Each structure stands twice: as C-alpha cells, then as structure tokens.
Amino acid sequence: MDDVTTSQEQCEQRVSGLIPAFALASGLQEQEMRMREAGVRVTMPWRQEPWGERLFQVTDPNGLIIRFVEWAVPERG
C-alpha cells in the first residue's frame, strides 16, 4: 500500500460551511476552562439558550469551527 500524504495546497485550504458539534453529557463549563488553559482559541464563550441548549465553540488554526453542546431542561418561570 502506498503512503498517503497531504499536499501543501491541501494543508493551506481553509474550511467553510461546516460546524461539527460534539454533545457532552455534563461538564461543559469545565471543558471550556480546560481548553482556555491549554491555549485553545475560544471564539464563542459558554452560554445557555432559552430552550435549554448550553454551548461554546472554538476555532482551530485552520479556521475550522467546533461547537460543544450540552442539553439542559429549561427553567420554567
């Protein structure tokens, strides 16, 4: 089997139009703090939406946006 390598042109391409999301069972705020401490570029800080979604997102050096999500039962008021 031949070795597969990525060309320099492919390495320099920017990603667009796709935001992968990873669902976490718990610990979303702690995960964001851990990533910040490790030097990861957090481009949308942790927040909670009215419908119960908690999320934050990071952007990797290639421009790929990655969203981390945790679901919570929204508070009824």
All heavy atoms as a GROMACS GRO file, in nm:
protein
  620
    1MET      N    1   0.083  -0.117   0.000
    1MET     CA    2   0.000   0.000   0.000
    1MET      C    3   0.088   0.124   0.000
    1MET      O    4   0.183   0.134   0.075
    1MET     CB    5  -0.090  -0.002   0.124
    1MET     CG    6  -0.184   0.112   0.130
    1MET     SD    7  -0.299   0.081   0.268
    1MET     CE    8  -0.363   0.242   0.285
    2ASP      N    9   0.057   0.219  -0.086
    2ASP     CA   10   0.133   0.343  -0.094
    2ASP      C   11   0.104   0.431   0.027
    2ASP      O   12  -0.007   0.433   0.079
    2ASP     CB   13   0.097   0.422  -0.221
    2ASP     CG   14   0.143   0.348  -0.346
    2ASP    OD1   15   0.243   0.274  -0.339
    2ASP    OD2   16   0.078   0.364  -0.451
    3ASP      N   17   0.206   0.507   0.069
    3ASP     CA   18   0.185   0.605   0.175
    3ASP      C   19   0.100   0.718   0.120
    3ASP      O   20   0.119   0.764   0.008
    3ASP     CB   21   0.318   0.661   0.224
    3ASP     CG   22   0.395   0.560   0.307
    3ASP    OD1   23   0.330   0.469   0.362
    3ASP    OD2   24   0.517   0.573   0.317
    4VAL      N   25   0.006   0.764   0.198
    4VAL     CA   26  -0.080   0.875   0.158
    4VAL      C   27  -0.033   0.998   0.233
    4VAL      O   28  -0.018   0.996   0.355
    4VAL     CB   29  -0.228   0.846   0.192
    4VAL    CG1   30  -0.315   0.965   0.157
    4VAL    CG2   31  -0.274   0.721   0.120
    5THR      N   32  -0.007   1.105   0.159
    5THR     CA   33   0.036   1.230   0.221
    5THR      C   34  -0.056   1.341   0.176
    5THR      O   35  -0.122   1.332   0.073
    5THR     CB   36   0.181   1.265   0.185
    5THR    OG1   37   0.191   1.276   0.043
    5THR    CG2   38   0.277   1.160   0.236
    6THR      N   39  -0.061   1.445   0.254
    6THR     CA   40  -0.142   1.562   0.220
    6THR      C   41  -0.052   1.664   0.152
    6THR      O   42   0.056   1.696   0.204
    6THR     CB   43  -0.203   1.622   0.348
    6THR    OG1   44  -0.277   1.519   0.414
    6THR    CG2   45  -0.294   1.738   0.317
    7SER      N   46  -0.097   1.714   0.038
    7SER     CA   47  -0.017   1.813  -0.033
    7SER      C   48  -0.014   1.945   0.042
    7SER      O   49  -0.102   1.973   0.123
    7SER     CB   50  -0.073   1.834  -0.174
    7SER     OG   51  -0.196   1.904  -0.167
    8GLN      N   52   0.085   2.029   0.014
    8GLN     CA   53   0.093   2.160   0.077
    8GLN      C   54  -0.031   2.242   0.044
    8GLN      O   55  -0.085   2.312   0.129
    8GLN     CB   56   0.219   2.234   0.030
    8GLN     CG   57   0.243   2.363   0.104
    8GLN     CD   58   0.268   2.342   0.253
    8GLN    OE1   59   0.322   2.240   0.295
    8GLN    NE2   60   0.228   2.439   0.333
    9GLU      N   61  -0.081   2.230  -0.079
    9GLU     CA   62  -0.202   2.304  -0.119
    9GLU      C   63  -0.321   2.263  -0.032
    9GLU      O   64  -0.398   2.347   0.014
    9GLU     CB   65  -0.234   2.278  -0.266
    9GLU     CG   66  -0.357   2.352  -0.315
    9GLU     CD   67  -0.387   2.320  -0.461
    9GLU    OE1   68  -0.292   2.300  -0.538
    9GLU    OE2   69  -0.506   2.314  -0.495
   10GLN      N   70  -0.337   2.134  -0.007
   10GLN     CA   71  -0.447   2.088   0.077
   10GLN      C   72  -0.430   2.136   0.221
   10GLN      O   73  -0.527   2.170   0.288
   10GLN     CB   74  -0.456   1.935   0.075
   10GLN     CG   75  -0.510   1.880  -0.054
   10GLN     CD   76  -0.504   1.729  -0.056
   10GLN    OE1   77  -0.404   1.669  -0.017
   10GLN    NE2   78  -0.611   1.667  -0.103
   11CYS      N   79  -0.307   2.141   0.269
   11CYS     CA   80  -0.281   2.187   0.406
   11CYS      C   81  -0.317   2.334   0.424
   11CYS      O   82  -0.351   2.377   0.533
   11CYS     CB   83  -0.135   2.166   0.442
   11CYS     SG   84  -0.090   1.993   0.463
   12GLU      N   85  -0.308   2.412   0.318
   12GLU     CA   86  -0.331   2.555   0.327
   12GLU      C   87  -0.476   2.595   0.299
   12GLU      O   88  -0.510   2.712   0.308
   12GLU     CB   89  -0.237   2.629   0.232
   12GLU     CG   90  -0.092   2.615   0.274
   12GLU     CD   91   0.006   2.669   0.174
   12GLU    OE1   92  -0.036   2.716   0.066
   12GLU    OE2   93   0.127   2.665   0.202
   13GLN      N   94  -0.563   2.499   0.266
   13GLN     CA   95  -0.703   2.530   0.240
   13GLN      C   96  -0.774   2.566   0.368
   13GLN      O   97  -0.745   2.512   0.474
   13GLN     CB   98  -0.774   2.412   0.173
   13GLN     CG   99  -0.730   2.388   0.032
   13GLN     CD  100  -0.803   2.269  -0.028
   13GLN    OE1  101  -0.861   2.187   0.041
   13GLN    NE2  102  -0.799   2.260  -0.160
   14ARG      N  103  -0.868   2.659   0.360
   14ARG     CA  104  -0.949   2.700   0.474
   14ARG      C  105  -1.083   2.626   0.468
   14ARG      O  106  -1.138   2.604   0.362
   14ARG     CB  107  -0.974   2.851   0.471
   14ARG     CG  108  -0.851   2.936   0.462
   14ARG     CD  109  -0.782   2.968   0.588
   14ARG     NE  110  -0.864   3.036   0.685
   14ARG     CZ  111  -0.826   3.051   0.809
   14ARG    NH1  112  -0.712   3.004   0.849
   14ARG    NH2  113  -0.902   3.114   0.894
   15VAL      N  114  -1.134   2.590   0.582
   15VAL     CA  115  -1.261   2.520   0.592
   15VAL      C  116  -1.373   2.623   0.595
   15VAL      O  117  -1.360   2.729   0.654
   15VAL     CB  118  -1.265   2.435   0.721
   15VAL    CG1  119  -1.400   2.371   0.738
   15VAL    CG2  120  -1.156   2.331   0.719
   16SER      N  121  -1.485   2.592   0.529
   16SER     CA  122  -1.600   2.681   0.538
   16SER      C  123  -1.729   2.601   0.519
   16SER      O  124  -1.731   2.498   0.454
   16SER     CB  125  -1.592   2.792   0.433
   16SER     OG  126  -1.600   2.738   0.304
   17GLY      N  127  -1.836   2.652   0.580
   17GLY     CA  128  -1.968   2.594   0.559
   17GLY      C  129  -2.004   2.475   0.645
   17GLY      O  130  -2.109   2.416   0.628
   18LEU      N  131  -1.919   2.438   0.741
   18LEU     CA  132  -1.947   2.321   0.823
   18LEU      C  133  -1.904   2.350   0.966
   18LEU      O  134  -1.795   2.400   0.990
   18LEU     CB  135  -1.868   2.201   0.771
   18LEU     CG  136  -1.877   2.072   0.852
   18LEU    CD1  137  -2.016   2.012   0.841
   18LEU    CD2  138  -1.775   1.972   0.802
   19ILE      N  139  -1.991   2.323   1.062
   19ILE     CA  140  -1.957   2.338   1.203
   19ILE      C  141  -1.988   2.206   1.273
   19ILE      O  142  -2.104   2.179   1.304
   19ILE     CB  143  -2.034   2.454   1.270
   19ILE    CG1  144  -2.005   2.587   1.201
   19ILE    CG2  145  -2.000   2.461   1.419
   19ILE    CD1  146  -2.084   2.703   1.257
   20PRO      N  147  -1.886   2.121   1.294
   20PRO     CA  148  -1.911   1.998   1.368
   20PRO      C  149  -1.950   2.031   1.512
   20PRO      O  150  -1.898   2.125   1.572
   20PRO     CB  151  -1.778   1.924   1.365
   20PRO     CG  152  -1.690   1.999   1.273
   20PRO     CD  153  -1.749   2.132   1.251
   21ALA      N  154  -2.042   1.955   1.567
   21ALA     CA  155  -2.085   1.975   1.706
   21ALA      C  156  -2.070   1.845   1.782
   21ALA      O  157  -2.102   1.738   1.731
   21ALA     CB  158  -2.230   2.022   1.710
   22PHE      N  159  -2.018   1.856   1.903
   22PHE     CA  160  -2.000   1.740   1.989
   22PHE      C  161  -2.085   1.758   2.113
   22PHE      O  162  -2.075   1.858   2.182
   22PHE     CB  163  -1.852   1.725   2.028
   22PHE     CG  164  -1.764   1.697   1.911
   22PHE    CD1  165  -1.703   1.801   1.842
   22PHE    CD2  166  -1.745   1.568   1.867
   22PHE    CE1  167  -1.622   1.776   1.733
   22PHE    CE2  168  -1.665   1.541   1.757
   22PHE     CZ  169  -1.603   1.646   1.690
   23ALA      N  170  -2.171   1.662   2.141
   23ALA     CA  171  -2.258   1.668   2.257
   23ALA      C  172  -2.186   1.607   2.377
   23ALA      O  173  -2.132   1.497   2.368
   23ALA     CB  174  -2.388   1.594   2.230
   24LEU      N  175  -2.186   1.681   2.487
   24LEU     CA  176  -2.128   1.633   2.611
   24LEU      C  177  -2.239   1.604   2.710
   24LEU      O  178  -2.340   1.674   2.714
   24LEU     CB  179  -2.033   1.737   2.670
   24LEU     CG  180  -1.918   1.783   2.579
   24LEU    CD1  181  -1.835   1.890   2.649
   24LEU    CD2  182  -1.830   1.666   2.540
   25ALA      N  183  -2.221   1.502   2.793
   25ALA     CA  184  -2.324   1.467   2.890
   25ALA      C  185  -2.326   1.566   3.006
   25ALA      O  186  -2.431   1.596   3.060
   25ALA     CB  187  -2.300   1.326   2.942
   26SER      N  188  -2.209   1.618   3.042
   26SER     CA  189  -2.201   1.715   3.151
   26SER      C  190  -2.062   1.776   3.150
   26SER      O  191  -1.973   1.731   3.079
   26SER     CB  192  -2.230   1.649   3.285
   26SER     OG  193  -2.131   1.552   3.314
   27GLY      N  194  -2.044   1.880   3.232
   27GLY     CA  195  -1.911   1.939   3.248
   27GLY      C  196  -1.870   2.035   3.138
   27GLY      O  197  -1.750   2.053   3.114
   28LEU      N  198  -1.966   2.095   3.073
   28LEU     CA  199  -1.934   2.182   2.959
   28LEU      C  200  -1.850   2.303   3.000
   28LEU      O  201  -1.750   2.334   2.935
   28LEU     CB  202  -2.064   2.228   2.891
   28LEU     CG  203  -2.045   2.297   2.757
   28LEU    CD1  204  -2.001   2.198   2.651
   28LEU    CD2  205  -2.175   2.363   2.714
   29GLN      N  206  -1.888   2.371   3.108
   29GLN     CA  207  -1.811   2.488   3.152
   29GLN      C  208  -1.669   2.449   3.192
   29GLN      O  209  -1.574   2.521   3.161
   29GLN     CB  210  -1.880   2.558   3.269
   29GLN     CG  211  -1.998   2.641   3.223
   29GLN     CD  212  -2.062   2.716   3.339
   29GLN    OE1  213  -2.124   2.654   3.424
   29GLN    NE2  214  -2.045   2.846   3.341
   30GLU      N  215  -1.653   2.336   3.257
   30GLU     CA  216  -1.520   2.289   3.294
   30GLU      C  217  -1.437   2.258   3.171
   30GLU      O  218  -1.317   2.286   3.167
   30GLU     CB  219  -1.531   2.165   3.384
   30GLU     CG  220  -1.592   2.191   3.520
   30GLU     CD  221  -1.745   2.197   3.519
   30GLU    OE1  222  -1.809   2.165   3.416
   30GLU    OE2  223  -1.801   2.235   3.622
   31GLN      N  224  -1.499   2.201   3.069
   31GLN     CA  225  -1.429   2.171   2.944
   31GLN      C  226  -1.381   2.300   2.878
   31GLN      O  227  -1.269   2.306   2.828
   31GLN     CB  228  -1.520   2.093   2.849
   31GLN     CG  229  -1.453   2.049   2.722
   31GLN     CD  230  -1.344   1.945   2.744
   31GLN    OE1  231  -1.334   1.882   2.847
   31GLN    NE2  232  -1.259   1.930   2.647
   32GLU      N  233  -1.465   2.403   2.878
   32GLU     CA  234  -1.424   2.530   2.819
   32GLU      C  235  -1.304   2.587   2.895
   32GLU      O  236  -1.206   2.632   2.833
   32GLU     CB  237  -1.537   2.632   2.820
   32GLU     CG  238  -1.493   2.765   2.761
   32GLU     CD  239  -1.584   2.881   2.790
   32GLU    OE1  240  -1.679   2.867   2.869
   32GLU    OE2  241  -1.560   2.988   2.733
   33MET      N  242  -1.309   2.584   3.028
   33MET     CA  243  -1.196   2.636   3.107
   33MET      C  244  -1.068   2.558   3.080
   33MET      O  245  -0.960   2.616   3.066
   33MET     CB  246  -1.230   2.633   3.257
   33MET     CG  247  -1.332   2.737   3.296
   33MET     SD  248  -1.360   2.757   3.475
   33MET     CE  249  -1.370   2.591   3.535
   34ARG      N  250  -1.080   2.426   3.069
   34ARG     CA  251  -0.963   2.342   3.040
   34ARG      C  252  -0.902   2.378   2.906
   34ARG      O  253  -0.780   2.390   2.891
   34ARG     CB  254  -1.001   2.194   3.045
   34ARG     CG  255  -0.883   2.100   3.036
   34ARG     CD  256  -0.926   1.955   3.032
   34ARG     NE  257  -0.983   1.918   2.904
   34ARG     CZ  258  -0.914   1.899   2.791
   34ARG    NH1  259  -0.785   1.917   2.789
   34ARG    NH2  260  -0.974   1.863   2.680
   35MET      N  261  -0.988   2.400   2.806
   35MET     CA  262  -0.939   2.435   2.672
   35MET      C  263  -0.872   2.573   2.673
   35MET      O  264  -0.768   2.592   2.612
   35MET     CB  265  -1.052   2.430   2.571
   35MET     CG  266  -1.096   2.292   2.538
   35MET     SD  267  -1.219   2.295   2.405
   35MET     CE  268  -1.224   2.124   2.365
   36ARG      N  269  -0.933   2.669   2.742
   36ARG     CA  270  -0.872   2.802   2.754
   36ARG      C  271  -0.733   2.793   2.816
   36ARG      O  272  -0.638   2.853   2.769
   36ARG     CB  273  -0.960   2.895   2.837
   36ARG     CG  274  -1.079   2.949   2.764
   36ARG     CD  275  -1.155   3.048   2.854
   36ARG     NE  276  -1.276   3.092   2.793
   36ARG     CZ  277  -1.285   3.191   2.703
   36ARG    NH1  278  -1.178   3.255   2.665
   36ARG    NH2  279  -1.402   3.224   2.652
   37GLU      N  280  -0.723   2.716   2.925
   37GLU     CA  281  -0.595   2.699   2.995
   37GLU      C  282  -0.490   2.634   2.905
   37GLU      O  283  -0.371   2.660   2.918
   37GLU     CB  284  -0.614   2.619   3.122
   37GLU     CG  285  -0.690   2.695   3.229
   37GLU     CD  286  -0.732   2.609   3.347
   37GLU    OE1  287  -0.704   2.486   3.347
   37GLU    OE2  288  -0.796   2.664   3.439
   38ALA      N  289  -0.535   2.551   2.811
   38ALA     CA  290  -0.445   2.484   2.718
   38ALA      C  291  -0.410   2.571   2.598
   38ALA      O  292  -0.332   2.530   2.512
   38ALA     CB  293  -0.507   2.352   2.670
   39GLY      N  294  -0.469   2.692   2.592
   39GLY     CA  295  -0.437   2.784   2.482
   39GLY      C  296  -0.526   2.771   2.360
   39GLY      O  297  -0.496   2.829   2.255
   40VAL      N  298  -0.636   2.697   2.371
   40VAL     CA  299  -0.729   2.683   2.259
   40VAL      C  300  -0.803   2.815   2.240
   40VAL      O  301  -0.842   2.880   2.337
   40VAL     CB  302  -0.828   2.568   2.285
   40VAL    CG1  303  -0.934   2.560   2.176
   40VAL    CG2  304  -0.753   2.436   2.296
   41ARG      N  305  -0.824   2.856   2.117
   41ARG     CA  306  -0.893   2.981   2.086
   41ARG      C  307  -1.045   2.961   2.098
   41ARG      O  308  -1.108   2.902   2.010
   41ARG     CB  309  -0.856   3.025   1.944
   41ARG     CG  310  -0.912   3.157   1.905
   41ARG     CD  311  -0.858   3.199   1.769
   41ARG     NE  312  -0.948   3.295   1.711
   41ARG     CZ  313  -0.981   3.298   1.584
   41ARG    NH1  314  -0.929   3.213   1.499
   41ARG    NH2  315  -1.064   3.389   1.540
   42VAL      N  316  -1.103   3.010   2.206
   42VAL     CA  317  -1.248   3.002   2.228
   42VAL      C  318  -1.309   3.123   2.157
   42VAL      O  319  -1.283   3.237   2.193
   42VAL     CB  320  -1.284   3.001   2.378
   42VAL    CG1  321  -1.434   3.005   2.397
   42VAL    CG2  322  -1.224   2.878   2.445
   43THR      N  323  -1.390   3.097   2.055
   43THR     CA  324  -1.447   3.205   1.974
   43THR      C  325  -1.592   3.238   2.008
   43THR      O  326  -1.645   3.337   1.959
   43THR     CB  327  -1.435   3.173   1.824
   43THR    OG1  328  -1.485   3.042   1.800
   43THR    CG2  329  -1.290   3.176   1.780
   44MET      N  330  -1.655   3.155   2.089
   44MET     CA  331  -1.786   3.188   2.143
   44MET      C  332  -1.788   3.132   2.285
   44MET      O  333  -1.785   3.010   2.304
   44MET     CB  334  -1.901   3.127   2.061
   44MET     CG  335  -2.038   3.169   2.114
   44MET     SD  336  -2.176   3.113   2.010
   44MET     CE  337  -2.165   2.936   2.028
   45PRO      N  338  -1.788   3.219   2.386
   45PRO     CA  339  -1.786   3.170   2.524
   45PRO      C  340  -1.911   3.091   2.559
   45PRO      O  341  -2.014   3.103   2.492
   45PRO     CB  342  -1.779   3.298   2.608
   45PRO     CG  343  -1.759   3.411   2.514
   45PRO     CD  344  -1.791   3.363   2.377
   46TRP      N  345  -1.899   3.014   2.667
   46TRP     CA  346  -2.011   2.935   2.717
   46TRP      C  347  -2.134   3.022   2.736
   46TRP      O  348  -2.125   3.135   2.783
   46TRP     CB  349  -1.972   2.873   2.852
   46TRP     CG  350  -2.078   2.786   2.911
   46TRP    CD1  351  -2.087   2.652   2.896
   46TRP    CD2  352  -2.189   2.826   2.993
   46TRP    NE1  353  -2.196   2.605   2.963
   46TRP    CE2  354  -2.261   2.711   3.025
   46TRP    CE3  355  -2.234   2.946   3.041
   46TRP    CZ2  356  -2.375   2.712   3.103
   46TRP    CZ3  357  -2.349   2.949   3.120
   46TRP    CH2  358  -2.417   2.832   3.150
   47ARG      N  359  -2.247   2.969   2.693
   47ARG     CA  360  -2.374   3.038   2.715
   47ARG      C  361  -2.486   2.934   2.719
   47ARG      O  362  -2.469   2.822   2.673
   47ARG     CB  363  -2.401   3.142   2.607
   47ARG     CG  364  -2.428   3.084   2.470
   47ARG     CD  365  -2.451   3.194   2.370
   47ARG     NE  366  -2.503   3.143   2.247
   47ARG     CZ  367  -2.490   3.205   2.132
   47ARG    NH1  368  -2.427   3.320   2.126
   47ARG    NH2  369  -2.540   3.153   2.023
   48GLN      N  370  -2.601   2.977   2.773
   48GLN     CA  371  -2.718   2.890   2.774
   48GLN      C  372  -2.830   2.960   2.700
   48GLN      O  373  -2.862   3.074   2.728
   48GLN     CB  374  -2.763   2.857   2.916
   48GLN     CG  375  -2.882   2.762   2.915
   48GLN     CD  376  -2.909   2.697   3.049
   48GLN    OE1  377  -2.825   2.696   3.137
   48GLN    NE2  378  -3.027   2.639   3.062
   49GLU      N  379  -2.889   2.887   2.606
   49GLU     CA  380  -3.000   2.939   2.528
   49GLU      C  381  -3.131   2.916   2.605
   49GLU      O  382  -3.140   2.825   2.688
   49GLU     CB  383  -3.007   2.867   2.392
   49GLU     CG  384  -2.882   2.881   2.308
   49GLU     CD  385  -2.857   3.022   2.258
   49GLU    OE1  386  -2.937   3.113   2.286
   49GLU    OE2  387  -2.756   3.043   2.191
   50PRO      N  388  -3.234   2.998   2.578
   50PRO     CA  389  -3.363   2.984   2.649
   50PRO      C  390  -3.426   2.845   2.635
   50PRO      O  391  -3.500   2.802   2.723
   50PRO     CB  392  -3.451   3.090   2.585
   50PRO     CG  393  -3.358   3.188   2.524
   50PRO     CD  394  -3.234   3.110   2.486
   51TRP      N  395  -3.399   2.774   2.528
   51TRP     CA  396  -3.460   2.643   2.505
   51TRP      C  397  -3.381   2.530   2.571
   51TRP      O  398  -3.416   2.414   2.560
   51TRP     CB  399  -3.477   2.616   2.356
   51TRP     CG  400  -3.351   2.632   2.278
   51TRP    CD1  401  -3.253   2.538   2.254
   51TRP    CD2  402  -3.307   2.750   2.213
   51TRP    NE1  403  -3.152   2.590   2.180
   51TRP    CE2  404  -3.183   2.722   2.152
   51TRP    CE3  405  -3.359   2.879   2.199
   51TRP    CZ2  406  -3.110   2.817   2.081
   51TRP    CZ3  407  -3.287   2.972   2.127
   51TRP    CH2  408  -3.165   2.942   2.069
   52GLY      N  409  -3.273   2.563   2.645
   52GLY     CA  410  -3.202   2.463   2.723
   52GLY      C  411  -3.067   2.421   2.670
   52GLY      O  412  -2.995   2.349   2.739
   53GLU      N  413  -3.030   2.462   2.552
   53GLU     CA  414  -2.900   2.425   2.497
   53GLU      C  415  -2.791   2.508   2.563
   53GLU      O  416  -2.802   2.630   2.574
   53GLU     CB  417  -2.901   2.449   2.346
   53GLU     CG  418  -2.771   2.414   2.279
   53GLU     CD  419  -2.775   2.447   2.131
   53GLU    OE1  420  -2.835   2.549   2.092
   53GLU    OE2  421  -2.716   2.370   2.055
   54ARG      N  422  -2.687   2.442   2.609
   54ARG     CA  423  -2.567   2.510   2.659
   54ARG      C  424  -2.457   2.482   2.557
   54ARG      O  425  -2.444   2.369   2.509
   54ARG     CB  426  -2.527   2.455   2.795
   54ARG     CG  427  -2.630   2.477   2.902
   54ARG     CD  428  -2.588   2.409   3.029
   54ARG     NE  429  -2.690   2.428   3.132
   54ARG     CZ  430  -2.708   2.347   3.233
   54ARG    NH1  431  -2.633   2.239   3.247
   54ARG    NH2  432  -2.802   2.371   3.321
   55LEU      N  433  -2.377   2.580   2.526
   55LEU     CA  434  -2.276   2.560   2.424
   55LEU      C  435  -2.162   2.658   2.434
   55LEU      O  436  -2.173   2.762   2.498
   55LEU     CB  437  -2.339   2.571   2.285
   55LEU     CG  438  -2.394   2.708   2.248
   55LEU    CD1  439  -2.356   2.741   2.105
   55LEU    CD2  440  -2.545   2.711   2.264
   56PHE      N  441  -2.051   2.623   2.372
   56PHE     CA  442  -1.941   2.714   2.344
   56PHE      C  443  -1.875   2.661   2.218
   56PHE      O  444  -1.898   2.549   2.176
   56PHE     CB  445  -1.843   2.726   2.461
   56PHE     CG  446  -1.751   2.609   2.481
   56PHE    CD1  447  -1.624   2.607   2.423
   56PHE    CD2  448  -1.789   2.501   2.557
   56PHE    CE1  449  -1.539   2.500   2.442
   56PHE    CE2  450  -1.705   2.393   2.578
   56PHE     CZ  451  -1.578   2.393   2.520
   57GLN      N  452  -1.794   2.746   2.154
   57GLN     CA  453  -1.726   2.698   2.034
   57GLN      C  454  -1.584   2.748   2.030
   57GLN      O  455  -1.549   2.851   2.090
   57GLN     CB  456  -1.802   2.733   1.907
   57GLN     CG  457  -1.801   2.877   1.866
   57GLN     CD  458  -1.886   2.901   1.743
   57GLN    OE1  459  -1.985   2.833   1.719
   57GLN    NE2  460  -1.847   2.999   1.664
   58VAL      N  461  -1.502   2.672   1.961
   58VAL     CA  462  -1.361   2.704   1.942
   58VAL      C  463  -1.333   2.707   1.792
   58VAL      O  464  -1.412   2.656   1.711
   58VAL     CB  465  -1.271   2.600   2.011
   58VAL    CG1  466  -1.298   2.594   2.161
   58VAL    CG2  467  -1.284   2.462   1.951
   59THR      N  468  -1.223   2.768   1.756
   59THR     CA  469  -1.179   2.769   1.617
   59THR      C  470  -1.035   2.719   1.613
   59THR      O  471  -0.950   2.772   1.686
   59THR     CB  472  -1.187   2.910   1.556
   59THR    OG1  473  -1.324   2.954   1.565
   59THR    CG2  474  -1.146   2.910   1.409
   60ASP      N  475  -1.009   2.618   1.532
   60ASP     CA  476  -0.874   2.564   1.526
   60ASP      C  477  -0.788   2.651   1.434
   60ASP      O  478  -0.839   2.743   1.368
   60ASP     CB  479  -0.877   2.417   1.485
   60ASP     CG  480  -0.885   2.391   1.336
   60ASP    OD1  481  -0.903   2.486   1.257
   60ASP    OD2  482  -0.874   2.273   1.297
   61PRO      N  483  -0.657   2.629   1.430
   61PRO     CA  484  -0.568   2.714   1.349
   61PRO      C  485  -0.600   2.716   1.199
   61PRO      O  486  -0.562   2.809   1.128
   61PRO     CB  487  -0.430   2.652   1.373
   61PRO     CG  488  -0.442   2.584   1.506
   61PRO     CD  489  -0.584   2.534   1.512
   62ASN      N  490  -0.674   2.616   1.150
   62ASN     CA  491  -0.712   2.613   1.009
   62ASN      C  492  -0.844   2.683   0.981
   62ASN      O  493  -0.891   2.684   0.869
   62ASN     CB  494  -0.721   2.468   0.960
   62ASN     CG  495  -0.589   2.399   0.966
   62ASN    OD1  496  -0.489   2.448   0.917
   62ASN    ND2  497  -0.586   2.283   1.030
   63GLY      N  498  -0.907   2.737   1.084
   63GLY     CA  499  -1.034   2.805   1.067
   63GLY      C  500  -1.156   2.717   1.088
   63GLY      O  501  -1.268   2.763   1.072
   64LEU      N  502  -1.136   2.591   1.125
   64LEU     CA  503  -1.248   2.500   1.149
   64LEU      C  504  -1.314   2.536   1.281
   64LEU      O  505  -1.249   2.541   1.386
   64LEU     CB  506  -1.200   2.355   1.153
   64LEU     CG  507  -1.308   2.250   1.183
   64LEU    CD1  508  -1.412   2.247   1.071
   64LEU    CD2  509  -1.245   2.114   1.203
   65ILE      N  510  -1.443   2.564   1.278
   65ILE     CA  511  -1.520   2.596   1.397
   65ILE      C  512  -1.576   2.466   1.454
   65ILE      O  513  -1.636   2.386   1.382
   65ILE     CB  514  -1.635   2.693   1.364
   65ILE    CG1  515  -1.579   2.824   1.311
   65ILE    CG2  516  -1.724   2.715   1.486
   65ILE    CD1  517  -1.684   2.915   1.251
   66ILE      N  518  -1.556   2.445   1.584
   66ILE     CA  519  -1.604   2.325   1.650
   66ILE      C  520  -1.690   2.369   1.768
   66ILE      O  521  -1.647   2.448   1.850
   66ILE     CB  522  -1.488   2.237   1.700
   66ILE    CG1  523  -1.395   2.203   1.583
   66ILE    CG2  524  -1.541   2.111   1.768
   66ILE    CD1  525  -1.264   2.144   1.624
   67ARG      N  526  -1.812   2.319   1.773
   67ARG     CA  527  -1.906   2.357   1.877
   67ARG      C  528  -1.924   2.240   1.975
   67ARG      O  529  -1.938   2.126   1.934
   67ARG     CB  530  -2.040   2.393   1.813
   67ARG     CG  531  -2.141   2.447   1.912
   67ARG     CD  532  -2.259   2.507   1.841
   67ARG     NE  533  -2.218   2.634   1.781
   67ARG     CZ  534  -2.296   2.708   1.703
   67ARG    NH1  535  -2.418   2.668   1.676
   67ARG    NH2  536  -2.252   2.820   1.654
   68PHE      N  537  -1.926   2.273   2.103
   68PHE     CA  538  -1.950   2.175   2.209
   68PHE      C  539  -2.084   2.209   2.272
   68PHE      O  540  -2.110   2.324   2.307
   68PHE     CB  541  -1.838   2.179   2.312
   68PHE     CG  542  -1.706   2.134   2.254
   68PHE    CD1  543  -1.622   2.226   2.193
   68PHE    CD2  544  -1.669   2.002   2.259
   68PHE    CE1  545  -1.501   2.187   2.138
   68PHE    CE2  546  -1.548   1.960   2.203
   68PHE     CZ  547  -1.463   2.052   2.143
   69VAL      N  548  -2.170   2.109   2.286
   69VAL     CA  549  -2.308   2.130   2.328
   69VAL      C  550  -2.344   2.038   2.444
   69VAL      O  551  -2.300   1.923   2.450
   69VAL     CB  552  -2.404   2.102   2.209
   69VAL    CG1  553  -2.548   2.124   2.248
   69VAL    CG2  554  -2.367   2.185   2.088
   70GLU      N  555  -2.426   2.090   2.533
   70GLU     CA  556  -2.481   2.013   2.644
   70GLU      C  557  -2.628   2.054   2.656
   70GLU      O  558  -2.660   2.172   2.647
   70GLU     CB  559  -2.404   2.050   2.771
   70GLU     CG  560  -2.451   1.987   2.898
   70GLU     CD  561  -2.367   2.035   3.015
   70GLU    OE1  562  -2.264   1.972   3.043
   70GLU    OE2  563  -2.405   2.138   3.076
   71TRP      N  564  -2.718   1.958   2.672
   71TRP     CA  565  -2.860   1.989   2.684
   71TRP      C  566  -2.903   1.993   2.829
   71TRP      O  567  -2.860   1.911   2.908
   71TRP     CB  568  -2.945   1.886   2.608
   71TRP     CG  569  -2.928   1.905   2.461
   71TRP    CD1  570  -2.846   1.833   2.379
   71TRP    CD2  571  -2.991   2.003   2.379
   71TRP    NE1  572  -2.854   1.883   2.251
   71TRP    CE2  573  -2.944   1.988   2.248
   71TRP    CE3  574  -3.083   2.105   2.404
   71TRP    CZ2  575  -2.984   2.067   2.143
   71TRP    CZ3  576  -3.124   2.183   2.298
   71TRP    CH2  577  -3.075   2.164   2.169
   72ALA      N  578  -2.987   2.088   2.862
   72ALA     CA  579  -3.041   2.101   2.996
   72ALA      C  580  -3.190   2.130   2.985
   72ALA      O  581  -3.236   2.186   2.886
   72ALA     CB  582  -2.972   2.214   3.070
   73VAL      N  583  -3.263   2.092   3.086
   73VAL     CA  584  -3.406   2.122   3.088
   73VAL      C  585  -3.420   2.272   3.116
   73VAL      O  586  -3.367   2.322   3.214
   73VAL     CB  587  -3.479   2.041   3.196
   73VAL    CG1  588  -3.625   2.079   3.203
   73VAL    CG2  589  -3.461   1.892   3.169
   74PRO      N  590  -3.488   2.346   3.027
   74PRO     CA  591  -3.502   2.490   3.052
   74PRO      C  592  -3.586   2.516   3.176
   74PRO      O  593  -3.678   2.441   3.208
   74PRO     CB  594  -3.574   2.542   2.926
   74PRO     CG  595  -3.631   2.423   2.859
   74PRO     CD  596  -3.554   2.303   2.906
   75GLU      N  597  -3.547   2.620   3.247
   75GLU     CA  598  -3.621   2.658   3.367
   75GLU      C  599  -3.753   2.721   3.327
   75GLU      O  600  -3.760   2.801   3.235
   75GLU     CB  601  -3.540   2.756   3.451
   75GLU     CG  602  -3.416   2.694   3.510
   75GLU     CD  603  -3.339   2.794   3.595
   75GLU    OE1  604  -3.396   2.895   3.638
   75GLU    OE2  605  -3.220   2.767   3.620
   76ARG      N  606  -3.859   2.683   3.395
   76ARG     CA  607  -3.992   2.740   3.369
   76ARG      C  608  -4.014   2.856   3.466
   76ARG      O  609  -3.987   2.844   3.584
   76ARG     CB  610  -4.101   2.635   3.389
   76ARG     CG  611  -4.083   2.512   3.305
   76ARG     CD  612  -4.141   2.531   3.170
   76ARG     NE  613  -4.115   2.410   3.090
   76ARG     CZ  614  -4.142   2.405   2.964
   76ARG    NH1  615  -4.196   2.508   2.903
   76ARG    NH2  616  -4.118   2.297   2.896
   77GLY      N  617  -4.061   2.968   3.411
   77GLY     CA  618  -4.076   3.081   3.502
   77GLY      C  619  -4.213   3.138   3.508
   77GLY      O  620  -4.311   3.118   3.455
   0.00000   0.00000   0.00000
